[in-house]
Amino acid sequence: MDVSAESGSARQAYDRMRAAYLKDGPLPLKLRHKLLRAIERAISVRKDELVSAVSADFRGRAPSEIFRAELMTTYSAARHARSHLKEWVQPEPIELPTLFRPGRARIEYQPLGVVGIISPWCDPIRLSITPLISAIAAGNRVILKPSELTPQTSALLSSMLPDVLGSDNVAVVYGGPELGAAVSALPLDHLLFTGSASVGRKVLSAASTNLTPVTLAVGGCSPALVHDSYSIPKAAQRIMLGKLAGAGQTGLAPDYVLCPADKVDAFVKAFSASAAKRYPTLAANEGYTAIINRAHRERLSALVSAATGAGATAHEINPGSEDLSASPKMAPVLLTGVPEDAEVLRAELLGPVLPIVPYTSLPDAIRYVNERPPPLRLYYFDSSRRRARELVERTASGSVTSNFVLASGAQHLLSVGGENGGFAGFETFSHRKPIHEVGRLTLLPIFQRPALARLVRALMRLLMV
């Protein structure tokens, strides 16, 4: 598809959504309930199709992982939004200062209009439909642009969602980066982008032409920090579960581990043993996900090669000593002795590669995190709630999860960025409109009379006291 055609498809979708919005206004509350229920039903009825599409796009992704990480969380988000929508749309009373009494004030949550969502290839269902749920709950019409790297999932969403929700309420457009640029350049009322920081910069630049408000769900590399007092075998086993789910191809996976310097070898040994037990074979194991495409696998291999070329040691986990050169799968790799300036410590990996960074004290580990771009997620392993509280206060991150990996992302109410569900997602796609109703009896006109300026000043002094 050429650039002009992709731009045209985005514009046509926008014009249809805008025309429907101008003709019929925001989605009525009753219709929002109906559409959210339709999403629940569609996920339930078409779950096998959705699982098959995602698995095919990944050249083999564990069906149980897709069902658990994508379908269950998305279904839960739709059900929660439907059951709480009446509560969310209620006006929020605001207490007025004495000067403005008698009178009333409130905040009303109103739809923005026509909004856009650009979702990534990792977790293609959850990161497409969860923000869509929030946008529908808020009463908007939506243009969704899923990733071109998951063509079967994107094609299924393109046919399923307008059919389920109505072509005047939701439009799904899919194509390459040019289409993403075209969507970003539309005069939308809000745009949500989930993906890499480099693409996020381009989205912001394109959206700035129309002064479109943008929510960017991007972040630095996500660390897993293990305190010296925490059990290394337990931490290694739990980090392994989170890192190797989807072969690390999820925004929830940690990108590196901060480990006490004298326990790095023990961590590598424990992680490798846990991984071997869970995945005794790789090539024919349907529970171990393949790398999404050849280019991404080559990118991961190049990062490992560059790190080892600079002095790092690679610890490949291949229990069956299988030859994976012709397989779409990649054996997990732990990296130790990685130079600080290595690209593998700066890139969002999205794969089964995990650098181990040694540290000597907790303040040093916190300093290491703070010297880098704020991560979207931070995982902390420690039995001390006091230290966990200190870590939360002294670091900046999208979220913090203690003593496990992935847990917060599996709960739409605790997710961040483009995954936001619940009231936070509803609020993202709503306009908080302040309403002030001045009472019949009010002191406000006094302040407009020059002749009473002295009295006004006296009243002001009195009120400030």
ABEGO torsion letter per residue (X at the ends): XBAAAAAAAAAAAAAAAAAAAAAAEBBBAAAAAAAAAAAAAAAAAAAAAAAAAAAAAAGGBBAAAAAAAAAAAAAAAAAAAAAAAAAAABBBBBBBBAAAOBEBBBBBBBBAEBBBBBBBABGAAAAAAAAAAAAAAAGBBBBBBBBAABAAAAAAAAAAAAAAAEAAABBBBBEBAAAAAAAAABBBABBBBBEBAAAAAAAAAAAAAAGBBBBBBBBBBBBBBBBAABBAAAAAAAAAAAAABGGGBBAABBABBBBBAAAAAAAAAAAAAAAAAABABAAABAABBBBABAAAAAAAAAAAAAAAAAGBBBBBBBAAGBBAAABABBBBBBBBGBBAABAAAABBAGBABBBBBBBABAAAAAAAAAABBBBABBBBBBABAAAAAAAAAABBBABBBBGBBGAAAABAAABBEAABBEAAAAAAABBBBBBBBBBABBAAAAAABAAAAAAAAAAAAAAAX
